[in-house]
Amino acid sequence: MPARIGFLAIGHPDYQNNIGVHFAGQAVARLREAGMDVVFDENAHTGAIEAGAAARELIKQDIDGVILWLGTWIECSTASAAIREFEHLPFAIWGFNMFQWEGQRDSTGSFVAACVLKGALDRMNYRYKLIVGLPEDDRALAAAAAFCQAAHTIQRLKRTRLGLIGYAAMAMYPGTFDHVLLRRFIGPEVVHIDTYSLIRRMESLDDAKVRQLEDQLRGEAEVAVEDHRLSKASRMAAALKDIAADLQLDAMNVKCQYELSQEFGMTACVPISVLADAGVVSACEGDAIITSTMCLLHYLSGQIVYYGDILDLQDNQMLLSSCGFAPMSLAHEHPRICELGHPGFDGIICSFTLKRGPVTFARLVEGRGDYRLNYGTGTGVDTQLRQGRFPGLEVVLDGSPEKLMATMASQHFAICYGDYTEAIEDLCRALDIEAVRI
């Protein structure tokens, strides 16, 4: 699902609106080439009443955010009339520098317009993004694309339904959350489901559906567990998929310790890994905050997202490793399923290391009535299975390990591949939460 962005061009009746619209068309074309769904009416709106009416039409198109294109010098009242209509959405203003036109260095006054409008918006305490550059400027395009990704992610988070089976495991205080604050400031609605409901769904499943998942797992991985163990995990995976479909869930977190790992005799590691590869953002241990962070990275990147514990930090290298959750699609080598092998817990796990390469890692942190986002970048490097069986990835940090420790709020961090720094900063600005870069 691409970002759907409104693009509104404004100008001034006494200036070169034909040039402003020309460059606006180029900017729209480049954004569409980058995969954005851009709604643009191809007109320069030069008066306050006209600009306000155009903005009202634009927001009827179910857009994620708005780019306000400053084609020429503008009067702040024209921009303000439009902004007041879409101020509830993330928005950016885009102006451009002087340029070559018909053999000479020319200007429409766009850059000056960006300067004066910035001053006005800052005084009005708006949260917005300023972009300056011609459409041919790759840096300006990258900035605009990052804004589009962030705006899309914010709207997706508002519409996210996160299923929580159980609650925070093992008295992990940082995994607890305020339902109302999460809904208001970040977006997801948390749908609570009892563990017994999962067990009942497993009991009612058709055996053919379970066998289908067993066959799928045998085709995807080396299975080093007894048939009845794989069948029990497959039954749980099928039940989770059914629950997600019935409740229209975008994400799910399953509390495994201690009800599933001890009383029921099967952890959710493999089932939630299957669920993740099926497109439902998935995690465990009842940490709804990390699952919300995973949704954030999933919407920004379009990728299947992993999370793990920071198991070790030596110099600038950290080991992210989970108890057994790892989507098969993220495997560096051929996936393997084996026994958990942890005293006191019962179940099977995914046993492989993750793909190497540049990564972004992040965790939302709930404070006392507010949120922040701790994030950073690094590179996944050669990794061995933790203790000979547990999945994970060694990450060489780009940032400061001292700052990571100083701002640490939990052992759980989510990762995706690539650098989404600018989009994360745009998202935090729009949500009015603190961005803490490691």
C-alpha positions as CSV (number, residue, x, y, z in Angstrom):
1,M,0.0,0.0,0.0
2,P,1.8,3.2,-1.1
3,A,1.7,6.5,0.6
4,R,-1.2,8.7,-0.6
5,I,-0.1,12.3,-0.6
6,G,-2.0,15.4,-1.5
7,F,0.1,17.9,-3.5
8,L,-1.2,21.5,-3.5
9,A,0.5,24.3,-5.5
10,I,0.0,27.9,-4.4
11,G,1.4,31.1,-5.8
12,H,0.7,34.8,-6.3
13,P,-1.3,36.4,-9.2
14,D,1.5,38.8,-10.0
15,Y,4.3,36.2,-10.3
16,Q,5.4,33.4,-12.8
17,N,2.9,30.7,-11.9
18,N,3.5,28.9,-15.2
19,I,7.1,28.2,-14.1
20,G,5.9,27.2,-10.6
21,V,3.4,24.8,-12.0
22,H,6.0,23.4,-14.4
23,F,8.4,22.5,-11.6
24,A,5.4,21.2,-9.5
25,G,4.6,18.8,-12.3
26,Q,8.2,17.6,-12.3
27,A,8.2,17.1,-8.5
28,V,4.9,15.1,-8.7
29,A,6.3,12.9,-11.5
30,R,9.4,12.1,-9.5
31,L,7.4,11.3,-6.4
32,R,5.3,8.9,-8.4
33,E,8.4,7.3,-9.9
34,A,9.5,6.8,-6.3
35,G,6.3,4.8,-5.6
36,M,4.1,7.5,-4.1
37,D,0.4,7.9,-4.9
38,V,0.2,11.6,-5.4
39,V,-3.1,13.6,-5.7
40,F,-2.5,16.8,-7.7
41,D,-4.9,19.1,-9.5
42,E,-2.2,20.8,-11.6
43,N,-3.3,24.4,-10.8
44,A,-1.6,27.2,-8.9
45,H,-4.0,28.6,-6.3
46,T,-3.2,32.3,-5.9
47,G,-5.7,33.6,-3.4
48,A,-6.7,32.7,0.2
49,I,-10.3,31.7,-0.6
50,E,-9.3,29.7,-3.6
51,A,-6.5,27.9,-1.8
52,G,-8.8,27.0,1.1
53,A,-11.4,25.6,-1.2
54,A,-8.7,23.5,-3.0
55,A,-7.4,22.2,0.3
56,R,-11.0,21.1,1.3
57,E,-11.3,19.2,-1.9
58,L,-7.9,17.6,-1.4
59,I,-8.6,16.2,2.0
60,K,-11.7,14.4,0.7
61,Q,-9.3,12.0,-1.2
62,D,-8.3,10.0,2.0
63,I,-4.7,11.3,1.9
64,D,-2.0,10.5,4.4
65,G,-0.5,14.0,4.4
66,V,0.0,17.1,2.3
67,I,2.9,18.8,0.5
68,L,2.3,22.5,0.0
69,W,4.2,23.6,-3.1
70,L,5.4,27.2,-3.1
71,G,5.5,27.9,-6.8
72,T,6.2,31.6,-6.5
73,W,6.3,34.3,-3.9
74,I,3.1,33.8,-1.8
75,E,1.2,35.8,0.8
76,C,1.1,34.0,4.1
77,S,-2.7,34.4,4.2
78,T,-3.0,32.2,1.1
79,A,-0.8,29.5,2.6
80,S,-2.6,29.8,6.0
81,A,-6.1,29.4,4.4
82,A,-5.0,26.1,3.0
83,I,-3.0,24.9,6.0
84,R,-6.0,25.5,8.4
85,E,-7.9,22.9,6.3
86,F,-5.3,20.1,6.5
87,E,-3.5,21.0,9.8
88,H,-4.7,17.8,11.4
89,L,-2.6,15.9,8.9
90,P,1.2,15.7,8.6
91,F,2.3,18.4,6.1
92,A,5.4,19.8,4.5
93,I,6.2,23.0,2.6
94,W,8.4,22.7,-0.5
95,G,10.1,25.7,-2.0
96,F,13.0,25.9,-4.5
97,N,16.1,27.9,-5.3
98,M,16.9,30.1,-8.3
99,F,17.2,28.2,-11.5
100,Q,18.3,28.5,-15.2
101,W,15.4,29.6,-17.4
102,E,15.7,30.6,-21.0
103,G,19.5,31.2,-20.7
104,Q,19.6,33.1,-17.4
105,R,19.5,32.7,-13.7
106,D,15.9,33.3,-12.7
107,S,13.6,33.2,-9.7
108,T,9.9,33.0,-9.0
109,G,10.3,34.0,-5.4
110,S,9.7,30.5,-4.1
111,F,12.8,30.5,-1.9
112,V,11.8,33.8,-0.3
113,A,8.3,32.5,0.2
114,A,9.7,29.5,2.0
115,C,11.6,31.8,4.3
116,V,8.7,34.0,5.2
117,L,6.2,31.1,5.6
118,K,8.7,29.3,7.9
119,G,8.8,32.3,10.2
120,A,5.0,32.4,10.3
121,L,4.5,28.7,10.9
122,D,7.2,28.6,13.6
123,R,5.4,31.4,15.5
124,M,2.1,29.6,15.1
125,N,3.7,26.5,16.6
126,Y,3.0,24.2,13.7
127,R,4.9,20.9,13.4
128,Y,5.8,20.6,9.7
129,K,8.7,19.7,7.4
130,L,10.6,22.3,5.3
131,I,11.9,21.1,1.9
132,V,14.0,23.3,-0.3
133,G,15.3,22.3,-3.7
134,L,14.3,21.8,-7.4
135,P,12.7,18.5,-8.3
136,E,15.9,17.5,-10.0
137,D,17.7,17.7,-6.7
138,D,18.0,14.2,-5.3
139,R,18.4,15.4,-1.8
140,A,15.1,17.4,-2.0
141,L,13.4,14.3,-3.5
142,A,14.7,12.0,-0.8
143,A,13.5,14.5,1.9
144,A,10.0,14.6,0.3
145,A,9.9,10.8,0.0
146,A,10.9,10.4,3.7
147,F,8.1,12.8,4.6
148,C,5.6,10.7,2.5
149,Q,6.7,7.5,4.2
150,A,6.3,9.1,7.6
151,A,2.9,10.5,6.9
152,H,1.7,7.2,5.6
153,T,3.1,5.4,8.7
154,I,1.2,7.8,11.0
155,Q,-2.1,7.1,9.3
156,R,-1.4,3.4,9.3
157,L,-0.6,3.4,13.0
158,K,-3.9,5.2,13.7
159,R,-5.7,2.4,12.0
160,T,-3.7,-0.5,13.4
161,R,-5.5,-3.2,15.4
162,L,-3.0,-5.0,17.7
163,G,-4.1,-8.2,19.2
164,L,-2.6,-8.9,22.7
165,I,-3.0,-12.4,24.0
166,G,-2.3,-12.3,27.7
167,Y,-0.3,-9.4,29.1
168,A,3.4,-8.5,29.9
169,A,5.4,-11.7,30.7
170,M,7.8,-12.4,33.5
171,A,7.1,-9.1,35.3
172,M,8.8,-7.0,32.6
173,Y,7.7,-3.6,33.7
174,P,8.8,-1.8,30.6
175,G,6.5,-4.0,28.6
176,T,3.5,-2.6,30.4
177,F,1.6,0.3,28.8
178,D,-1.2,2.8,29.2
179,H,-3.8,1.7,26.7
180,V,-5.2,5.3,26.4
181,L,-1.8,7.0,25.9
182,L,-0.8,4.5,23.2
183,R,-4.0,5.0,21.3
184,R,-3.8,8.8,21.5
185,F,-0.2,9.5,21.0
186,I,1.0,6.6,18.8
187,G,-2.1,5.2,17.3
188,P,-2.7,1.4,17.7
189,E,-5.9,0.1,19.2
190,V,-5.0,-2.9,21.5
191,V,-7.5,-5.7,21.2
192,H,-7.2,-8.0,24.3
193,I,-7.6,-11.7,23.9
194,D,-7.4,-14.3,26.7
195,T,-4.9,-17.2,26.4
196,Y,-7.8,-19.6,26.9
197,S,-9.4,-18.2,23.8
198,L,-6.3,-19.2,21.9
199,I,-6.5,-22.8,23.3
200,R,-10.1,-23.1,22.5
201,R,-9.5,-22.0,18.9
202,M,-6.7,-24.6,18.6
203,E,-9.1,-27.3,19.8
204,S,-11.7,-26.5,17.3
205,L,-9.4,-26.4,14.2
206,D,-9.9,-28.7,11.2
207,D,-7.0,-31.2,11.1
208,A,-6.5,-30.5,7.3
209,K,-5.6,-26.9,8.0
210,V,-3.0,-28.0,10.6
211,R,-1.5,-30.5,8.2
212,Q,-1.2,-27.8,5.6
213,L,0.9,-25.6,7.9
214,E,3.0,-28.6,8.9
215,D,3.8,-29.3,5.2
216,Q,4.6,-25.6,4.7
217,L,7.1,-25.6,7.6
218,R,8.7,-28.8,6.4
219,G,9.1,-27.1,3.0
220,E,10.6,-24.0,4.4
221,A,13.0,-25.3,7.1
222,E,14.9,-28.3,8.3
223,V,12.7,-29.7,11.0
224,A,14.6,-31.3,13.9
225,V,11.7,-32.1,16.2
226,E,9.2,-34.9,16.6
227,D,6.1,-34.9,14.5
228,H,3.6,-34.3,17.3
229,R,5.7,-31.3,18.5
230,L,5.6,-29.7,15.0
231,S,1.8,-30.5,14.8
232,K,1.1,-28.7,18.1
233,A,3.0,-25.6,17.0
234,S,1.3,-25.7,13.6
235,R,-2.1,-25.9,15.3
236,M,-1.2,-22.8,17.3
237,A,0.0,-21.0,14.2
238,A,-3.3,-21.9,12.4
239,A,-5.3,-20.7,15.3
240,L,-3.4,-17.4,15.5
241,K,-4.0,-16.8,11.8
242,D,-7.7,-17.5,12.2
243,I,-7.9,-15.1,15.2
244,A,-6.1,-12.4,13.2
245,A,-8.4,-12.8,10.3
246,D,-11.6,-12.8,12.4
247,L,-10.6,-9.7,14.4
248,Q,-9.0,-8.0,11.4
249,L,-5.7,-7.6,13.3
250,D,-2.7,-6.0,11.7
251,A,-0.4,-7.1,14.5
252,M,-0.3,-9.6,17.4
253,N,1.7,-10.2,20.6
254,V,1.4,-13.5,22.5
255,K,2.4,-13.9,26.2
256,C,4.2,-17.1,26.3
257,Q,5.7,-17.2,29.8
258,Y,4.6,-19.1,31.7
259,E,1.1,-20.2,30.6
260,L,2.3,-21.6,27.2
261,S,5.9,-22.5,28.0
262,Q,5.1,-24.4,31.2
263,E,1.4,-25.2,31.6
264,F,0.5,-25.8,28.0
265,G,3.9,-27.2,26.9
266,M,4.4,-25.2,23.7
267,T,5.9,-21.7,23.2
268,A,4.6,-19.4,20.5
269,C,8.0,-18.9,18.9
270,V,7.4,-20.8,15.6
271,P,3.7,-19.9,15.4
272,I,4.3,-16.1,15.6
273,S,7.2,-16.5,13.1
274,V,4.7,-18.0,10.7
275,L,2.3,-15.2,11.4
276,A,4.9,-12.6,10.7
277,D,5.7,-14.1,7.3
278,A,2.0,-14.1,6.6
279,G,2.0,-10.3,6.9
280,V,0.8,-9.9,10.5
281,V,3.4,-8.0,12.6
282,S,4.2,-10.4,15.4
283,A,6.1,-10.5,18.7
284,C,5.8,-12.2,22.1
285,E,6.2,-11.7,25.9
286,G,3.3,-9.4,26.0
287,D,5.3,-6.3,25.1
288,A,2.8,-4.2,23.2
289,I,5.2,-1.3,23.0
290,I,7.8,-3.3,21.0
291,T,5.0,-4.6,18.8
292,S,3.9,-1.0,18.1
293,T,7.5,-0.1,17.3
294,M,7.6,-3.1,14.9
295,C,4.5,-1.8,13.2
296,L,6.1,1.6,12.8
297,L,9.2,0.1,11.1
298,H,7.0,-2.2,9.0
299,Y,4.9,0.7,7.7
300,L,8.0,2.8,7.0
301,S,10.0,0.0,5.2
302,G,7.3,-2.3,3.9
303,Q,9.4,-5.2,5.3
304,I,8.8,-8.2,7.6
305,V,10.3,-6.9,10.9
306,Y,12.2,-8.7,13.6
307,Y,12.8,-8.0,17.3
308,G,15.1,-9.3,19.9
309,D,16.7,-8.7,23.3
310,I,20.0,-6.9,23.5
311,L,21.9,-9.9,24.8
312,D,25.3,-8.4,24.7
313,L,27.0,-5.1,24.1
314,Q,30.8,-5.0,23.7
315,D,32.5,-1.9,22.3
316,N,30.3,-0.8,19.4
317,Q,28.8,-4.3,18.7
318,M,25.5,-5.5,20.1
319,L,23.9,-8.9,19.8
320,L,20.1,-8.9,19.2
321,S,18.7,-12.3,19.9
322,S,15.2,-13.6,20.7
323,C,14.2,-16.8,22.6
324,G,13.1,-18.4,19.3
325,F,11.0,-15.9,17.2
326,A,12.5,-15.4,13.7
327,P,10.5,-15.1,10.5
328,M,11.8,-17.6,7.9
329,S,12.0,-14.9,5.2
330,L,14.8,-13.1,7.2
331,A,17.1,-16.1,7.4
332,H,20.7,-15.7,6.4
333,E,21.1,-19.4,5.9
334,H,18.6,-22.3,5.5
335,P,16.1,-22.1,8.3
336,R,16.0,-24.8,11.0
337,I,13.4,-25.6,13.6
338,C,14.6,-27.3,16.8
339,E,13.8,-27.9,20.4
340,L,13.8,-24.9,22.8
341,G,16.4,-26.4,25.0
342,H,15.9,-24.0,27.9
343,P,15.4,-25.4,31.4
344,G,11.9,-25.0,32.7
345,F,10.4,-24.0,29.4
346,D,8.8,-26.2,26.7
347,G,8.4,-25.7,23.0
348,I,10.2,-25.4,19.7
349,I,12.1,-22.5,18.1
350,C,13.4,-21.1,14.9
351,S,17.1,-21.6,14.9
352,F,19.1,-19.5,12.4
353,T,20.8,-16.2,12.1
354,L,19.4,-13.2,10.3
355,K,20.4,-11.6,7.0
356,R,23.4,-9.3,7.1
357,G,23.5,-5.7,6.0
358,P,22.5,-2.1,7.0
359,V,19.7,-2.0,9.6
360,T,17.6,0.5,11.5
361,F,16.8,-0.4,15.1
362,A,14.2,1.3,17.3
363,R,12.1,1.2,20.4
364,L,9.2,3.4,21.6
365,V,9.4,4.3,25.2
366,E,6.4,5.3,27.3
367,G,7.2,7.9,29.9
368,R,5.0,9.6,32.4
369,G,2.3,10.8,30.1
370,D,4.5,11.0,27.0
371,Y,6.5,9.0,24.5
372,R,9.9,9.0,22.9
373,L,11.5,6.9,20.2
374,N,15.0,5.5,20.7
375,Y,16.6,4.6,17.4
376,G,19.8,4.1,15.5
377,T,21.5,2.5,12.6
378,G,24.2,-0.1,12.2
379,T,25.3,-3.1,10.1
380,G,24.4,-6.7,10.6
381,V,27.6,-8.7,10.4
382,D,28.7,-12.4,10.7
383,T,26.7,-14.0,13.5
384,Q,26.8,-17.4,15.3
385,L,23.7,-19.0,16.8
386,R,23.5,-17.9,20.4
387,Q,24.3,-20.9,22.7
388,G,24.3,-23.0,19.6
389,R,20.6,-22.7,18.8
390,F,18.9,-19.3,19.4
391,P,18.4,-16.9,16.5
392,G,19.8,-13.4,16.3
393,L,22.0,-10.8,14.6
394,E,25.2,-9.1,15.6
395,V,25.0,-5.4,14.8
396,V,27.9,-3.0,14.6
397,L,26.5,0.4,15.7
398,D,27.0,3.6,13.7
399,G,26.3,5.6,16.9
400,S,27.5,5.6,20.5
401,P,27.2,2.5,22.7
402,E,27.4,4.8,25.7
403,K,24.3,6.7,24.5
404,L,22.5,3.4,23.9
405,M,23.1,2.4,27.5
406,A,22.3,5.9,28.9
407,T,18.9,6.0,27.1
408,M,18.1,2.3,27.4
409,A,14.5,1.7,28.5
410,S,14.1,-2.0,27.8
411,Q,16.1,-5.0,26.4
412,H,13.7,-5.3,23.4
413,F,14.5,-3.6,20.1
414,A,13.0,-3.9,16.7
415,I,15.0,-3.9,13.5
416,C,14.4,-3.6,9.7
417,Y,16.9,-3.4,6.9
418,G,18.1,0.0,5.5
419,D,18.4,3.5,6.9
420,Y,15.1,5.1,7.8
421,T,16.5,7.9,9.9
422,E,15.0,10.9,8.1
423,A,11.5,9.3,7.9
424,I,11.7,8.5,11.7
425,E,12.6,12.1,12.5
426,D,9.7,13.3,10.3
427,L,7.3,10.9,12.0
428,C,8.4,12.0,15.5
429,R,8.1,15.7,14.6
430,A,4.6,15.1,13.4
431,L,3.6,13.0,16.4
432,D,5.3,15.5,18.7
433,I,7.4,12.8,20.4
434,E,11.1,13.1,21.2
435,A,13.4,11.4,18.7
436,V,16.5,10.1,20.5
437,R,19.2,9.0,18.0
438,I,21.8,6.6,19.3
